[in-house]
Amino acid sequence: MRTGLSTSLLITLALSPVFAHAAPQPAPRLDVTLAVANDLLNATLDACHADGRTAVAAVVDRGGNLVAVQRDDNVGPHNTLAAQRKAYTALSTKTATRLLAERARSTPDAENLNTLSELLLLGGGVPLAFEGQVIGAIGVAGAGGAQFDEGCALAAINKVLPTVKH
């Protein structure tokens, strides 16, 4: 009787959720879709055009991969890479590149960021946050200066992702 009870108890415990080992599950994560990226790019260029400016804008996903890019006809070709690198930098650091550039100029501990070739410390890159997660970033270049680049990006974010906190 004792052996039967012990075996029964062991089987019950083994099947119990407390002792069962669940298989690991992938983490659910929000990410930038092509549709959201295109909406952001259209809104960015619309904001630049409203100020009489032209630009190029790029959106990267949460992994730093380019999702989409749009370039006005008369913007220099170097600005395409600059926009993508600004977006990557904003995503990687989860910080607007204008703020990052200011820190690199004024804080000895941050000035070494200029030595990382992947980062571009020029204003115009802004992380995209949604529901408390950074899901990607947008970078803008060629609008006539960092403040204009960032302004176009922020206008687009406020239109497309109004819950974003920056």
Secondary structure, DSSP 4 states (H G I P E B T S, - for coil): -HHHHHHHHHHHHHHSTTTS-PPP-PPP-----HHHHHHHHHHHHHHHHHTT---EEEEEETTS-EEEEEE-TTS-THHHHHHHHHHHHHHHHTS-HHHHHHHHHH-TTTGGGGG-TT---SS-EEEEEETTEEEEEEEEE-SSSHHHHHHHHHHHHHHH-TT---
